[in-house]
Amino acid sequence: MTSVSALDVLDWRRRVHALYARVRAESETDPAAAHELWAAGRDELVRSHPASPVAPERRDGYAGLRHRPYDAGLRFVLPVDPDVEPQRLEVPTATDGIVPFELVGRLHLPMGDLDVWWLDSYGGGVFVPIKDASAGQATYGGGRYLLDTVKGADLGGSVHEGLVIDLNFAYNPSCAYDPAWTCPLAPPGNNLGVEVAAGELVPSAH
């Protein structure tokens, strides 16, 4: 993993937060257009930003991100079911040490359930990874992320009435681009036994 400055990471996170803010505003009236905005914004960041997970020597010739076409039937607004047994994950990472997560609820989707995790450290945040039957083939083998609110990946919705869970916005973690990165990946409660034909595909270099 190439070293990047703290200020580069700050700028990356600001840009991601700003991108998702535009996505949330656009998706209220046109989710498909919001997805196009998101895909273009993600592609620009991954191609050229100093904090991109793509190594600097590969960025000039990088082919860009690939996505499935937007499927309106894969967008849901779902309440978080808090009736879950307590569970804690402690994930070792290359840059952040041990990252702790607490299970806070579950999302019931038509194709299966996804656990909802809370980042149990400074600032906190909701984390929803996903791994479906396409993992290791069309999509990254370790799974993808849907929500990671501490880093800006938040599709909106109400904490009381339901979160926006749009599977078209499933995106690759940093370790999909460079094995030097260590990322929290989908635990068993975030594995779906069916293929989700949506979101980012395996990175071009793979």
Number of C-alpha atoms within 10 A of each C-alpha: 16 13 8 12 9 10 11 14 15 12 14 19 17 13 17 20 18 14 20 21 17 14 24 20 14 16 18 11 10 12 20 17 14 21 21 15 18 19 20 13 17 17 16 14 17 21 21 14 18 21 22 20 23 24 18 15 8 11 17 10 8 17 13 15 20 14 19 14 14 21 15 12 9 17 16 16 16 19 19 19 14 13 9 12 8 9 10 13 17 14 15 14 13 11 11 10 10 13 16 17 22 18 21 20 19 21 21 14 14 8 12 13 15 23 24 23 24 21 21 17 12 7 7 13 18 20 23 23 26 26 28 21 17 20 19 13 10 15 27 23 17 20 26 29 22 21 26 18 19 17 15 18 23 23 20 20 17 11 11 9 11 16 18 20 23 22 22 25 25 24 27 23 20 19 18 24 21 15 11 13 16 18 19 22 19 19 15 11 16 23 19 17 12 12 14 20 20 20 25 23 21 24 19 11 13 7
